[in-house]
Amino acid sequence: MLSKGEHQTVPLSVLLKRELANEKIERPEISHGQASQSKKGEDFTFVKTECQRVLGDGVATYSVFGLFDGHNGSAAAIYAKENLLQNVLGAIPPDLSRDEWIAALPRALVAGFVKTDKDFQERAKTSGTTVTFVIIEGWVVTVASVGDSRCILESAEGGIYYLSADHRLDCNEEERERIIACGGEVGRLNAGGGTEIGPLRCWPGGLCLSRSIGDMDVGEYIVPVPYVKQVKLSAAGGRLVIASDGVWDALSAEMAVECCHGMPADASASQIVKEAVQPKGIRDDTTCIVVDIHPPEKPIPPPPPKKSGKGVFKSMFRKRTSASSSDIQKDFCEPDVVEELFEEGSASLSDRLDAKYPVCNMFKLFICAVCQVEIKPGQGVSIHAGSSNTRHSRPWDGPFLCSSCQEKKDAMEGKRPFGDARYNSE
């Protein structure tokens, strides 16, 4: 994964001004394909292209691609597939401009993931699901993820970038520490005689993941708060590969993009699944979505020359500097290959719903920031209430949560013992 902090976050206003400076803003064409080989029947996909959103001056379109890899049954994956997009859109205020809508997406995705998890757990079903959810608006790609399915980007210039995080306990030390601090235990299966086998798991429950939607029997320190990355592609476009762990357990990112160079999206998805399954046969549900984002009415450019060594996983963004906003405007007058607009992976709702994020006025005073229900005056709980962060010395500041979502937040942060009564719908 790319290291945090060593990049320059590009102001969205800079990017939009650059676009508006052109006489004609070209929107990309998007083509996609998907393929799957099923063993347990717990992988599901969601594809919705040309979604329409009414603006003050017309209609904008966006596309959505989702991959849901269920475990312990398919109920959570099916529920998330059917409800997640609606929950995300419900957390975005109406009548936003295009730049405001894009800036609001990261926080709305957090609220939508948590609401979907909370609503599903009220159904008292014990399955869970990973989620990789992609929203494409123009050249801006926003990815939210929990679990170990992944989304990678191959830019038109040949670079390979990770747009999702891996929430497997085996490879994420920060997540292991968070679970232990919240009251969970992390360890391998005990085969007897002190012998431990298999991957690291969270106990109770034995889940290998630290984040998912569902999994109410495991403990709520397995959280639904997604890692979110938002990037803007160059006008040359690129290719997204969204796949479940059935692919990534068999193929590296480089192998996945190389095995289908020059193929259209539908054939590429099939080829990636074939390459993943062929060596050892199908051992898990194996699903792949390929999305090509390219200039309108132009053929997809031929694949760039293969790059050897570690150079292919190059640094994604500029180094952070202390430049003023005017300097930033000057520095970014020429587009990079891929530019970062947003990246955050914290599991804390206080961090993820904080007013420091764009569109500071997107949360209304008497609306729950997660489930969007109306809150009577005086009944909302600030997400900063009880925070040990001295920066939040005014707990009456919003955003606000209803009592049910505040209980959910406390449970995820280990402030409520595992086994307490869960949330009942009113």
Wavefront OBJ file of the C-alpha trace (Angstrom):
o trace
v 0.000 0.000 0.000
v 1.045 3.590 -0.518
v 2.203 5.333 2.643
v 0.007 8.008 4.164
v 1.068 11.582 4.558
v 3.655 11.609 1.787
v 1.514 13.251 -0.848
v 0.072 16.596 -1.843
v -3.688 16.842 -1.550
v -4.861 18.822 -4.551
v -7.562 21.419 -3.837
v -10.739 20.501 -5.682
v -11.218 24.151 -6.646
v -7.911 24.063 -8.513
v -8.985 21.066 -10.555
v -12.396 22.492 -11.376
v -10.948 25.872 -12.391
v -8.568 24.041 -14.684
v -11.491 22.285 -16.327
v -13.559 25.464 -16.629
v -10.621 27.161 -18.363
v -11.123 24.804 -21.284
v -13.635 25.801 -23.925
v -15.256 22.381 -23.694
v -15.196 20.038 -20.744
v -15.130 16.514 -22.092
v -16.620 13.807 -19.942
v -15.167 10.326 -20.288
v -16.800 7.329 -21.806
v -17.123 4.349 -19.502
v -17.247 0.707 -20.542
v -17.279 -2.245 -18.194
v -17.372 -6.011 -17.965
v -17.673 -8.523 -15.187
v -17.038 -12.219 -14.691
v -17.363 -14.677 -11.835
v -16.827 -18.302 -10.938
v -18.850 -19.339 -7.921
v -18.095 -21.924 -5.254
v -20.274 -20.784 -2.348
v -22.559 -18.297 -4.093
v -21.703 -15.426 -1.728
v -20.186 -12.903 -4.178
v -22.521 -10.221 -5.555
v -21.986 -7.236 -7.828
v -23.819 -3.952 -8.314
v -23.506 -2.019 -11.566
v -25.467 1.140 -12.330
v -24.270 3.401 -15.119
v -25.578 6.766 -16.265
v -27.208 7.611 -12.935
v -28.769 11.056 -13.201
v -28.443 13.843 -10.671
v -30.273 17.147 -11.084
v -28.141 20.252 -10.718
v -29.124 23.871 -10.586
v -28.173 24.265 -14.232
v -28.946 20.876 -15.703
v -28.403 17.171 -15.194
v -25.137 15.411 -14.331
v -24.464 11.691 -14.607
v -22.344 9.312 -12.582
v -21.719 5.562 -12.497
v -21.576 3.141 -9.573
v -19.829 -0.231 -9.299
v -19.936 -2.396 -6.200
v -18.520 -5.767 -5.178
v -19.848 -7.581 -2.116
v -18.041 -10.720 -0.944
v -20.216 -12.383 1.696
v -19.237 -14.857 4.397
v -21.259 -17.031 6.768
v -24.132 -16.758 4.327
v -25.218 -14.267 1.681
v -27.757 -12.156 3.622
v -25.399 -9.261 4.413
v -24.041 -9.082 0.861
v -27.534 -9.044 -0.628
v -28.764 -6.417 1.842
v -25.753 -4.158 1.224
v -26.148 -4.515 -2.530
v -29.793 -3.460 -2.331
v -29.468 -0.587 0.144
v -25.967 0.912 0.229
v -26.261 3.381 -2.651
v -29.553 4.753 -1.382
v -28.047 5.222 2.092
v -25.012 7.037 0.677
v -27.120 9.366 -1.464
v -29.401 10.022 1.501
v -26.448 11.500 3.384
v -25.792 14.124 0.669
v -27.839 17.341 0.887
v -29.865 18.261 -2.203
v -29.068 21.113 -4.570
v -25.292 20.897 -4.328
v -23.089 22.045 -7.178
v -20.869 19.486 -8.875
v -17.762 20.341 -6.848
v -19.753 20.341 -3.591
v -21.303 16.962 -4.442
v -17.918 15.420 -5.164
v -16.461 16.914 -1.979
v -19.395 15.551 0.050
v -18.986 11.973 -1.223
v -16.273 10.760 1.202
v -18.244 11.713 4.293
v -21.532 10.477 2.789
v -19.912 7.105 2.044
v -18.897 6.762 5.697
v -22.440 7.575 6.855
v -23.946 5.238 4.251
v -21.741 2.292 5.200
v -22.480 2.722 8.925
v -26.232 3.109 8.348
v -26.309 -0.002 6.142
v -24.515 -2.015 8.820
v -26.723 -0.677 11.615
v -29.944 -1.367 9.702
v -28.825 -4.868 8.739
v -27.864 -5.767 12.298
v -31.369 -4.844 13.444
v -32.510 -7.833 11.384
v -30.524 -10.092 13.737
v -28.817 -12.046 10.963
v -25.230 -13.089 11.507
v -23.633 -13.069 8.072
v -21.174 -10.413 6.949
v -19.728 -8.993 3.775
v -16.744 -7.102 2.440
v -17.590 -4.107 0.270
v -15.686 -2.288 -2.438
v -17.839 0.574 -3.718
v -16.816 2.835 -6.598
v -18.507 6.051 -7.743
v -17.267 7.694 -10.963
v -18.275 11.288 -11.731
v -16.479 12.662 -14.752
v -12.769 11.999 -14.276
v -13.130 11.763 -10.492
v -13.120 8.252 -9.002
v -14.164 7.731 -5.368
v -13.622 4.319 -3.749
v -14.849 3.189 -0.314
v -13.869 -0.220 1.036
v -14.114 -2.555 4.013
v -12.599 -6.040 4.029
v -10.170 -7.650 1.627
v -11.683 -7.155 -1.803
v -9.640 -4.573 -3.679
v -9.790 -1.911 -6.349
v -6.684 -1.046 -8.338
v -6.161 1.545 -11.044
v -3.989 1.213 -14.094
v -3.545 4.712 -15.484
v -3.353 5.246 -19.234
v 0.306 6.106 -18.693
v 1.019 2.686 -17.192
v 1.194 3.287 -13.435
v -0.577 0.908 -11.051
v -2.216 2.368 -7.956
v -4.152 0.931 -5.006
v -7.466 2.698 -4.392
v -8.596 0.515 -1.473
v -7.190 -0.724 1.821
v -6.718 -4.336 2.954
v -8.438 -4.975 6.272
v -7.030 -8.441 6.867
v -5.671 -8.798 10.373
v -2.590 -10.610 9.070
v -1.318 -7.549 7.241
v -2.716 -4.557 9.120
v -0.992 -3.894 12.441
v -2.910 -0.681 13.086
v -6.205 -2.544 12.886
v -4.957 -5.283 15.222
v -4.033 -2.662 17.804
v -7.416 -0.968 17.450
v -9.349 -4.205 18.040
v -7.304 -5.117 21.105
v -7.776 -1.593 22.505
v -11.546 -1.946 22.007
v -11.706 -5.231 23.938
v -11.281 -7.877 21.257
v -8.636 -10.556 21.029
v -6.442 -11.330 18.038
v -4.813 -14.713 17.524
v -4.611 -17.843 15.401
v -6.578 -21.043 15.795
v -5.213 -23.210 18.599
v -4.641 -26.724 17.265
v -3.709 -28.066 20.697
v -0.386 -28.415 22.447
v 0.348 -24.744 21.953
v 0.341 -25.066 18.151
v -1.325 -22.194 16.301
v -2.452 -22.513 12.710
v -4.029 -20.394 9.996
v -4.379 -16.621 9.640
v -4.814 -14.160 12.471
v -8.426 -13.933 13.587
v -10.544 -11.750 15.835
v -12.164 -13.434 18.829
v -14.983 -13.998 19.587
v -16.137 -15.153 16.171
v -12.859 -15.995 14.466
v -13.158 -13.470 11.628
v -9.973 -12.759 9.648
v -11.110 -9.214 8.821
v -11.140 -6.081 10.945
v -13.859 -4.259 8.985
v -17.032 -5.452 7.295
v -20.750 -4.855 7.059
v -22.751 -7.236 9.268
v -20.997 -9.821 11.475
v -23.041 -8.882 14.536
v -21.948 -12.104 16.287
v -18.268 -11.137 16.149
v -18.388 -7.913 18.146
v -18.801 -4.351 16.997
v -15.133 -3.515 17.055
v -15.316 -5.160 13.619
v -16.441 -1.868 12.141
v -18.219 -0.822 8.911
v -16.324 2.497 8.653
v -14.698 2.436 5.201
v -11.319 3.525 3.972
v -12.014 6.156 1.305
v -9.791 7.385 -1.495
v -10.790 9.928 -4.113
v -8.636 10.648 -7.165
v -8.871 12.545 -10.414
v -7.545 10.902 -13.567
v -5.836 12.699 -16.391
v -7.826 13.158 -19.578
v -6.144 10.002 -20.915
v -8.207 7.943 -18.466
v -7.396 4.546 -17.080
v -8.699 1.108 -16.107
v -10.134 -0.041 -12.773
v -9.961 -3.667 -11.654
v -12.362 -4.421 -8.785
v -12.072 -8.002 -7.547
v -12.757 -10.259 -4.583
v -10.041 -12.056 -2.639
v -10.491 -15.074 -4.889
v -8.559 -13.046 -7.470
v -6.048 -11.319 -5.194
v -5.092 -14.511 -3.349
v -3.858 -15.820 -6.699
v -2.715 -12.739 -8.633
v -0.705 -9.642 -7.855
v -1.947 -6.285 -9.140
v 0.697 -6.341 -11.857
v -0.262 -9.863 -12.954
v -3.934 -8.886 -13.111
v -3.393 -5.921 -15.426
v -0.770 -7.632 -17.580
v -2.831 -10.718 -18.329
v -5.474 -8.681 -20.152
v -3.552 -5.849 -21.818
v -5.230 -4.743 -25.034
v -8.489 -6.568 -24.295
v -11.867 -4.849 -23.932
v -13.357 -4.653 -20.462
v -15.675 -7.670 -20.685
v -12.971 -9.977 -22.046
v -10.505 -8.611 -19.483
v -12.746 -9.496 -16.538
v -13.127 -13.040 -17.840
v -9.393 -13.377 -18.436
v -8.517 -12.193 -14.920
v -10.909 -14.709 -13.348
v -9.518 -17.444 -15.593
v -5.940 -16.617 -14.619
v -6.858 -16.629 -10.927
v -8.709 -19.948 -10.997
v -6.598 -21.918 -13.479
v -3.553 -22.874 -11.349
v -5.362 -24.608 -8.470
v -8.975 -24.722 -9.569
v -11.775 -22.756 -7.957
v -11.236 -22.602 -4.188
v -13.375 -19.566 -3.394
v -15.942 -17.352 -5.085
v -13.876 -15.440 -7.635
v -15.365 -12.248 -9.062
v -13.965 -9.369 -11.103
v -15.313 -6.117 -12.538
v -13.208 -4.202 -15.067
v -14.073 -0.569 -15.797
v -12.429 1.399 -18.605
v -12.530 5.200 -18.351
v -11.383 6.814 -21.572
v -11.761 9.981 -23.670
v -15.031 10.230 -25.620
v -15.188 8.905 -29.155
v -11.593 7.815 -29.055
v -10.293 4.261 -29.039
v -8.714 2.923 -25.873
v -4.980 3.611 -26.262
v -2.695 0.625 -26.760
v -1.092 -0.714 -23.604
v 2.109 1.077 -22.583
v 5.399 -0.803 -22.591
v 5.756 -3.180 -19.675
v 7.719 -1.800 -16.770
v 10.013 -3.982 -14.767
v 10.944 -3.927 -11.118
v 9.407 -1.817 -8.400
v 9.007 1.243 -10.565
v 5.517 0.246 -11.651
v 4.202 0.880 -8.128
v 5.413 4.443 -8.151
v 4.491 7.200 -5.735
v 1.005 8.328 -6.563
v 1.028 11.979 -5.570
v 3.243 14.981 -5.100
v 5.168 15.416 -1.861
v 3.419 17.560 0.734
v 4.706 21.139 0.905
v 3.896 24.230 2.926
v 3.035 26.229 -0.182
v 0.352 28.888 -0.016
v -2.911 28.485 -1.919
v -1.635 30.795 -4.650
v 1.487 28.682 -4.972
v -0.669 25.572 -5.174
v -2.712 27.147 -7.972
v 0.544 27.761 -9.844
v 2.038 24.349 -9.071
v -0.985 22.507 -10.419
v -1.517 24.415 -13.637
v -0.325 21.301 -15.466
v -2.189 18.063 -14.727
v -0.458 15.120 -13.111
v -1.150 11.580 -14.226
v -3.328 10.887 -11.181
v -4.180 13.468 -8.528
v -5.436 12.796 -5.034
v -8.427 14.731 -3.760
v -9.050 12.812 -0.530
v -7.731 9.886 1.495
v -8.742 8.762 4.988
v -8.837 5.389 6.699
v -9.579 6.120 10.356
v -12.118 3.840 12.041
v -13.342 6.697 14.259
v -16.645 8.347 13.389
v -15.514 11.468 15.258
v -12.645 11.768 12.764
v -14.639 10.821 9.690
v -17.642 13.074 10.288
v -15.631 16.016 11.613
v -16.359 19.501 10.321
v -12.794 19.793 9.036
v -13.948 17.892 5.948
v -15.219 19.692 2.834
v -18.717 21.173 2.700
v -18.722 22.074 6.380
v -22.402 22.970 6.364
v -23.652 19.687 4.889
v -25.028 18.425 8.220
v -28.249 20.029 9.379
v -28.624 20.796 13.058
v -31.582 18.495 13.704
v -30.736 15.592 11.375
v -28.653 12.568 12.467
v -25.397 12.592 10.514
v -25.554 8.806 10.007
v -29.139 7.570 9.719
v -30.623 10.920 8.584
v -33.615 10.752 10.963
v -34.927 13.960 12.438
v -33.716 14.790 15.937
v -35.762 16.926 18.291
v -33.964 20.022 19.595
v -31.720 19.079 22.483
v -31.820 15.333 21.788
v -28.907 15.080 19.372
v -25.489 14.030 20.664
v -22.432 15.731 19.203
v -19.907 13.321 17.714
v -17.343 15.188 19.838
v -19.095 14.442 23.126
v -16.679 12.705 25.491
v -13.771 13.157 23.093
v -10.321 13.279 24.665
v -9.106 15.417 21.777
v -8.524 18.902 23.162
v -9.143 20.357 19.730
v -12.816 19.547 20.308
v -13.388 21.720 23.360
v -16.947 22.556 22.273
v -18.996 19.333 22.370
v -22.129 21.282 21.449
v -20.698 21.650 17.948
v -22.082 19.257 15.330
v -22.451 17.086 13.481
v -24.980 15.337 15.725
v -26.075 11.728 16.113
v -29.372 10.305 17.303
v -29.181 8.194 20.481
v -29.201 4.953 18.491
v -26.300 5.975 16.278
v -24.435 7.321 19.309
v -24.745 3.837 20.869
v -23.404 2.381 17.637
v -20.451 4.773 17.741
v -19.716 3.910 21.387
v -19.840 0.189 20.632
v -17.402 0.489 17.741
v -15.005 2.434 19.950
v -15.149 -0.167 22.711
v -17.103 2.070 25.105
v -19.939 -0.448 25.471
v -19.252 -4.077 26.497
v -19.783 -6.765 23.882
v -23.088 -8.563 24.419
v -25.175 -5.533 25.421
v -28.551 -5.157 23.825
v -28.374 -4.085 20.214
v -30.299 -1.474 18.381
v -34.026 -1.812 17.956
v -35.768 -0.029 15.150
v -38.379 2.396 16.348
l 1 2 3 4 5 6 7 8 9 10 11 12 13 14 15 16 17 18 19 20 21 22 23 24 25 26 27 28 29 30 31 32 33 34 35 36 37 38 39 40 41 42 43 44 45 46 47 48 49 50 51 52 53 54 55 56 57 58 59 60 61 62 63 64 65 66 67 68 69 70 71 72 73 74 75 76 77 78 79 80 81 82 83 84 85 86 87 88 89 90 91 92 93 94 95 96 97 98 99 100 101 102 103 104 105 106 107 108 109 110 111 112 113 114 115 116 117 118 119 120 121 122 123 124 125 126 127 128 129 130 131 132 133 134 135 136 137 138 139 140 141 142 143 144 145 146 147 148 149 150 151 152 153 154 155 156 157 158 159 160 161 162 163 164 165 166 167 168 169 170 171 172 173 174 175 176 177 178 179 180 181 182 183 184 185 186 187 188 189 190 191 192 193 194 195 196 197 198 199 200 201 202 203 204 205 206 207 208 209 210 211 212 213 214 215 216 217 218 219 220 221 222 223 224 225 226 227 228 229 230 231 232 233 234 235 236 237 238 239 240 241 242 243 244 245 246 247 248 249 250 251 252 253 254 255 256 257 258 259 260 261 262 263 264 265 266 267 268 269 270 271 272 273 274 275 276 277 278 279 280 281 282 283 284 285 286 287 288 289 290 291 292 293 294 295 296 297 298 299 300 301 302 303 304 305 306 307 308 309 310 311 312 313 314 315 316 317 318 319 320 321 322 323 324 325 326 327 328 329 330 331 332 333 334 335 336 337 338 339 340 341 342 343 344 345 346 347 348 349 350 351 352 353 354 355 356 357 358 359 360 361 362 363 364 365 366 367 368 369 370 371 372 373 374 375 376 377 378 379 380 381 382 383 384 385 386 387 388 389 390 391 392 393 394 395 396 397 398 399 400 401 402 403 404 405 406 407 408 409 410 411 412 413 414 415 416 417 418 419 420 421 422 423 424 425 426
